[in-house]
Amino acid sequence: MDYIDYYEVLAVPKNADIKEIKKAYRRLARKHHPDLHPNDDNAKKKFQQINEAHTVLSDPEKRAKYDKYGKDWEHAEAYEEAARQQQQYRKSQGAGGFGRTGTRGQYSGEDFSEFFNTMFGGQAGFGGFEREVRYKGQDYHATLSLNLSDVYQTQKHTLSVNGKSIRITIPAGVNDEQVIKIKGHGGAGVNGGPKGDLFIKFAINNNSSFHRDGKDLYKNIDLDLYTAVLGGDKIINTFDGKKVKLKVSPGTQNGAKVKLSGKGFPEYKKEGTFGDLIITFNIKIPSTLSAREKELFQELAKLKGQ
Amino acid sequence: MKSDKLVLVATICDHYSLELPFFDQLDHHGMVEIVQVGQDPYIKENQLSILEKVIRIHHDLQVNLDGVAVILDLVDRIELLQQENRNLRRQIRVY
């Protein structure tokens, strides 16, 4: 293992400032960058040296250590141990070690010289990018068609996605076009990366006589003229099939609305919470009258002075 | 072998600290093809190597994307010429 003179590699004097070092690095990198020299192993080796020299000399801390210990690298074991401990501390503080860190991930020391690895413990790889980049797998998107009555209660469904069966829980009150994410059920990751996610979009078909708006339900109810005028009781079927007796006030007008609190649709992910059921009365006027009925209506009209 | 695996652009952006418009520019220059799946842009897995090459040249040499496009084009031509050169050398040896 030979000592490498990084100043010589970049062809800069020992007292070169950071501007000179960067300038020299750019000039040499343009000349020897392996992406510009296809199938040229010498260019790759040369660029690795330049990159290594730049990594050390452009970092004041590393440069100071190199200047102090570089030539005496055989005695640097004690220093290396201290540096390792320091690096451990930095990691625990959330900062990186030498070179590029953080989201850029894992680096291989193999692209740097043995000298560098002994001195600095093996750091950033060639060009600063890891070779085995891990990517999340592809997200899958699917549409699940259900009837409105299916989503009145929480229920489990078994789906088949790419040949695999997935059992999912669909909470009551899920909305039309709502999308839910099933984590980790998408495509396989690349280079050991995490799996993608499965996104399910709901297409809710209203198979009922109710109109739904979020957690509230709406229904039009026919009401005979006599009950509307005189008042009375009306039996209403709610969405869950139960019957509710509704008091109709005398003189109820066509289009009048009545709210039945808590008789609407379940609220999404709020177990036991329901919206309201809003009833709109549609008063039916008799279209055919018997002779007696006609006579009575005429009598009523006379009473009202018409 | 042709690979049809797709990689989410958002994941790549996150990994390399890139912005989404960078990919629009790559697409515009014809360097990387963006595949739209639903509302999410993806690139094909087999284009990752070219993407990394673009990023390396862009970052290491501080060349703008127009310059990178020219460089990639010239490098392709160098490779073709190298191949042609090798073939010609082989033919000379035969004679």
Contacts between the chains, C-beta under 8 A, distances in Angstrom:
chain1	res1	chain2	res2	distance
A	26	B	61	7.0
A	26	B	62	6.9
A	29	B	60	5.6
A	29	B	61	5.8
A	30	B	61	5.6
A	33	B	56	7.7
A	33	B	57	7.0
A	33	B	60	6.3
A	33	B	61	6.1
A	35	B	53	5.2
A	35	B	56	5.8
A	35	B	57	5.4
A	35	B	71	7.8
A	35	B	75	7.0
A	36	B	57	7.7
A	36	B	71	6.5
A	36	B	75	6.2
A	38	B	75	5.9
A	38	B	78	6.2
A	38	B	79	4.9
A	38	B	82	7.0
A	39	B	79	7.4
A	39	B	82	6.4
A	103	B	14	6.6
A	103	B	15	6.0
A	103	B	16	7.9
A	103	B	17	6.2
A	104	B	15	7.4
A	104	B	16	7.3
A	104	B	17	7.7
A	105	B	15	7.2
A	127	B	56	4.7
A	127	B	60	6.1
A	128	B	59	7.3
A	128	B	60	7.7
A	129	B	16	7.7
A	129	B	52	6.0
A	129	B	55	7.1
A	129	B	56	6.7
A	133	B	15	6.6
A	133	B	48	7.1
A	133	B	52	7.7
A	135	B	7	4.7
A	135	B	8	7.5
A	135	B	11	5.5
A	135	B	12	7.1
A	135	B	15	7.4
A	135	B	45	7.8
A	135	B	48	7.9
A	136	B	7	7.9
A	136	B	8	6.1
A	136	B	11	4.7
A	138	B	5	7.0
A	138	B	6	4.9
A	138	B	7	7.6
A	138	B	8	7.0
A	138	B	37	7.6
A	138	B	42	7.0
A	139	B	8	6.7
A	139	B	37	7.8
A	139	B	40	6.7
A	141	B	37	7.4
A	141	B	38	5.2
A	187	B	5	7.3
A	187	B	6	7.8
A	190	B	5	6.6
A	190	B	7	6.2
A	190	B	45	6.0
A	193	B	11	7.9
A	196	B	8	7.4
